[in-house]
């Protein structure tokens, strides 16, 4: 009513109610509204890069019609969080959820399928409602593609800058915080070349993972024993054998190593000399794993000699040979005998009379149980160098093993023969019992049921138990 008592023509408009939910968009523009239906059972939320597993039901806000449901398929849906594999609302919304939580996300079109929609089920500019249950999540597996054993699991806490990642042998500056069963055992900022972290008591899993980091990235790494300190543990940090470790790692800066294809052959030779010397230092210190990495790099750098002068070719080949020989030695120390044999064989392809290669391959053959091959290599080694005491000593050991092996074989075959004789005697006894044989072993009955066997069995002879067959003769016949 107006003040003068007359009825006013003005009608006060009532503002529509805001949709329920909490605005979880970074810019607080109302594009994603979250309503918790059921609280989660844990305090942590998934990190960027984690593989999340969910159940969901999607409906159109306009008419409530269902357009998709993992529950109808009776199979959880999974995706990698924060990698653009799903609509923007999901990447933002799931990062706020706890394990076991059920929520509703109201997703405006610009955080869903936009102006185009997703025909035929989702029209253009559609606002969507998703009921989502976060079942569980797991970190990103950074182990090699041919292994994928989840021994190195990454959860990104702070994404890094866009751009490249460190390559093998890159120089990196990192901050690391190591934990074991809730105890911080290592906290420092450290600089090193990738593949050489072990010299600074940095697990190989960190070396491997850093090749996937971006500058300024902070991630949590969970390392299985194989990628941590392994069976040995680490006395320095009081880490027991076969321990699972957790590291928080920040890549502060890095400088990429020069790739092989970026270097001239002369540069490769100079680089190989430096790396070989570094490998020898690791070998002398008993760090055979790191020594192998250096020698493998040398062999790789020296794999081609095209375009070199004769003098440089000799230098190239000498470094290549040294790399293979040293790899064979290091692999023997690590008890990786098949690999030691391979590298010694590579050296012998280059230099068939190389004494070190013959000795190391002979050693590998012996450990692998290939005794005749071991003897052949060591005998050649002694022929080429009659004063080689180490080769002579190992050859005596191999010949002893061969003799023991032959004795064992004879015993096995003698046992087999005894079983055969016993088996024949048992069969003969059964035959006599059945009336097929007379009491005299080896003599068939004069009469055989007629019509059942037309063969003349009188010519068939059985080995008598009195016959003497020596084990040696049996062995010689095979």
Secondary structure, DSSP 4 states (H G I P E B T S, - for coil): --TTSPPP------PPPPPSSEE-STT--SSEEEEEEE--S-S-BPPBT-EEEEEEEEEETTT--EEEEHHHHTS-EEEETTTTSS-HHHHHHHTT-BTT-EEEEEE-GGGTTTTT-BTTTB-TT--EEEEEEEEEEEPEE-S-TTT--SSEEEEEEE---SS----TT-EEEEEEEEEETTEEEEEEEEEEETT-GGGGT--HHHHHHHTT--TT-EEEEEE-GGGTTTTT-BTTTTBPTT--EEEEEEEEEEEPPPPGGGS-HHHHHHHHHHHHHHHHHHHHTT-HHHHHHHHHHHHHHTS--TT--HHHHHHHHHHHHHHHHHHHHHHHHTT-HHHHHHHHHHHHHH-TT-HHHHHHHHHHHHHTT-HHHHHHHHHHHHHH-TT-HHHHHHHHHHHHHHHHHHHHHHHHHHHHHHHHHHHHHHHHHHHHHHTSB-SSTT-B-S---TTT--S-GGG--PPPTT----HHHHHHT-
